[in-house]
Amino acid sequence: MTARIFWISVLILFVEMLVIRWYASEVRIFAYLHSLVLLAVFLGMGLGCYASDRRAWPVASAAVLAGLVILVEDPINTGWRPLQHITDDLGSLSQVYVWYQEKPAIVDWLALARGLFLLLGSFLAIAFVFFPLGQLMGRWMNEPSNAIRAYSANILGSLAGVWIFNALCFAWLPPAAWFAVALLLYLIAMPDVRTRVGTAGLLGLAMLAALHPPAPAEKVVWSPYHKLILREAVSEPDNFKFGYHLEVNGVWYQGMVNLSSEWLQKHPEKYDAALLRSSWYVAPWVFKKAPKSVLIVGAGSGNDVASALRAGAEHVVAVEIDPAIVALGRQFHPEQPYSDPRVEVVVDDARAYFKRSTEKFDAIRFALLDSHTQVSGLNNLRLDNYVYTREAFQEAAALLKPDGVLFCGFALPKPFVGYRLDRLLMDIFGHLPLLYSLDSGTYTFRYGASGALFIASTRADQERMMAAVKAVPEVAARTSGSTATARVVPTTDDWPYLYLEQPTLPAEYVTISILVLLTLWILKRILFAGGERVDPTFFLLGAAFLLLEVHAISRAMLLFGSTWVVNSFVITAVLLFIFLANCLAERLTRRAIPLIYGLLLGTLLINLLVPLSAFQNFPLATRAFLSSLFLCAPVFFAGLIFVKQFEAFPRRNVALGSNLIGAIVGGMLESLTFLWGMRIITVLVIGLYAASWLTLRRGNQA
């Protein structure tokens, strides 16, 4: 039976990660709401565990999954793709900016209702994929005599599922490969031949639908972060081909342009000299002439790197988080900047590079690090959230030479984002930066990007730069001293929400939370008319543990970077610490639980009071070891508490169901960080575990 538990656990974690990654890439709104997909998984699993004594239909899981793939991918090109409009339909709710989403001046109630309906439909469909799997898990977990070994099989299976999917992402394999592996795992995990045949046929259909070929002029690459689509850039009406456009998850992201002297001399009639001088990739080097050393974070496919090389840089460090974007730049960028021996390419997170670099630079350029996805399904952080904080700018400024210049470019989605960047740079440099702006309405991408470029340096150097700029009228006309009169809340490592105007609970998160809770209440009433109760202790343990995972991942990102590798290793560490807790649990009696609660709450208080800066000066290996113990010690004690309770509970399926439903509430509580910052997570975890201890004592006394 433990083998069955292992394989169903492998399947569940693999399909969970598959759905979160694939659905977020194909339906844009879910790139910003990863956690909603995770809540749907918990809902389906939790209710499935409760219903484990009822007949399970695992084929239905595969059928719904295949239906979602066909609906999203539209393999026969019917043109009917309703889910693609959810983002725009929900525009009137949006308070956290989503790229290329327009917020209407007047609420379109019909569009809003349609968007909410499709969002809820997607949520329920994903939940139903996991409902039969939860039934099998709950049923099989009830059967072994040794509950701890059964739960250990579940943990090891989950760990295997995580890394099977990670291996596919590491290899940049497309969803068709993901669904092929899912088909194999369904075949292994299903309980009988008839079910295996049914799921194999349906998932084979999903795999074929996911093979839907790209258009002839497209190149599609699935990186560990994004679905990337490369297209040739062609201007109308002259059909002039000047580079490439790169889309991410269905929207324009960046491009590759050729501004080399050879290209410009070859096509003089295609470029205006004044626009060239004011170009995003030419004008910055009027402010800082002939920099010897340049650091570019968010280097993308290479435009900023090529720009620095044309300006005479002798050494350029190009930091880019997505290895696939670097690879596309190497292969397709017209100027081939990544092949230049003066360029050092670093595939990593910007913050991670800031922390470990000892080199000093003449110029540092934040090159439009605008994120189109969240870093994890467990929190609401985007990939770039920790790049635009006060602490991040402090780390970057520390890498500048005394006369160095920091350029921060951003395609400002809302005015308050510009005011916030102004404020942050003023706090670091002691005075407001210069502002260079390019209007996207009059500036074509043939010359590069558009947006606002904040230029920060010492006050004396700023005066020198203004004198140099006057010699180039096209640049001087677009340069001003920033005013930053608006009052804005600065982003910090504790409150890193660049795209939120002020601490608040965004309307979309409140609305979605209400819909999720209402859906949970209705489904529980329908499925369990007899009044099956949620166990309060396991409910609270589930809510607390979800937030404990959020805490571990969020703080690890600050130490090691917001990369998919860091995210994967933190999840792995969490599962391993739970497994270690299981190994110890068999040697402990329930009389040890009060002591374990004391150790748990003690380690949580230490996490709350000890700053992460305490680990910064250690070598990488030492820092990784010590921070793992620091962040995962509460996980270990929480695992001990759960497994000792799980061992003694008479109905394990109810314990699992209650725990997963609690995790749904924990996921919604994570949104409180929008109001009170990341430290509120630890406070909530302490409160929830204390409450679970009270319910446990009350239950024992009863």
Number of C-alpha atoms within 10 A of each C-alpha: 11 18 13 21 26 24 23 28 25 30 27 26 21 26 26 22 20 20 24 22 23 20 22 22 22 20 20 24 25 23 27 24 21 24 22 26 26 23 26 26 30 26 30 27 29 29 30 30 30 28 24 24 13 13 10 18 14 23 24 20 23 27 20 20 23 25 18 19 25 20 15 19 18 16 17 9 9 7 8 11 14 13 18 17 16 21 24 21 25 25 21 21 18 19 18 17 17 21 18 11 16 15 17 14 7 7 14 13 12 10 17 19 13 16 22 20 13 18 22 17 13 19 22 18 20 27 25 25 28 28 30 27 28 32 28 28 25 28 22 20 27 17 13 14 10 13 20 21 19 22 23 22 24 24 22 20 23 23 23 20 24 24 18 17 20 19 12 17 20 16 11 19 15 18 23 17 15 22 27 17 20 25 24 15 21 26 19 16 23 21 14 10 9 11 17 20 14 17 24 21 16 21 27 19 19 27 23 17 23 22 16 15 11 10 9 7 9 14 15 17 18 22 18 22 23 24 22 24 21 22 18 17 18 15 14 7 6 8 9 13 13 21 21 21 18 24 18 23 23 16 14 15 18 20 24 28 25 21 25 14 10 10 13 16 12 10 12 10 9 13 14 11 13 12 16 18 18 24 23 26 23 20 21 22 18 20 20 22 15 16 20 16 22 26 28 23 29 25 29 29 30 28 26 27 30 26 22 29 20 17 19 14 21 15 19 28 19 26 23 24 24 21 19 22 23 23 14 19 24 17 13 17 22 20 23 17 23 22 13 14 10 15 21 15 17 17 19 21 24 27 24 18 18 21 19 13 11 10 12 18 25 21 27 24 25 24 21 24 22 18 17 22 26 23 26 26 23 24 24 24 20 23 23 24 23 27 30 23 23 20 18 21 23 16 16 24 24 15 21 21 14 14 14 22 24 26 24 24 24 21 19 17 15 12 10 20 19 23 20 23 26 27 26 26 24 17 15 17 16 14 17 24 29 23 21 24 21 19 13 12 7 8 17 14 20 23 21 20 24 23 18 20 27 25 26 26 27 16 14 9 17 21 12 13 18 17 13 15 20 14 11 15 13 18 24 18 13 15 20 14 14 19 13 17 9 13 10 18 18 22 26 21 20 17 20 23 26 25 19 20 19 17 15 14 17 19 14 17 18 14 12 16 20 13 16 22 14 12 16 18 11 12 14 16 13 11 14 14 9 8 10 13 11 16 16 18 24 27 24 27 27 29 27 31 24 23 25 25 20 24 23 24 24 25 19 21 21 18 20 22 25 30 21 21 15 17 22 16 15 21 18 17 19 26 21 18 23 25 25 15 23 23 15 11 20 16 7 12 9 13 8 13 18 13 10 19 20 13 17 23 19 15 20 22 15 13 21 16 10 11 10 15 9 10 17 15 11 11 10 14 9 12 17 16 10 14 20 17 15 19 24 26 20 28 26 24 22 24 25 28 24 23 22 21 18 20 20 12 14 11 15 23 28 26 25 26 30 26 27 28 25 27 27 27 21 28 28 22 18 23 21 18 21 19 14 15 19 22 16 19 24 20 13 19 23 21 15 22 23 19 17 21 19 13 17 16 13 10 11 8 7 6
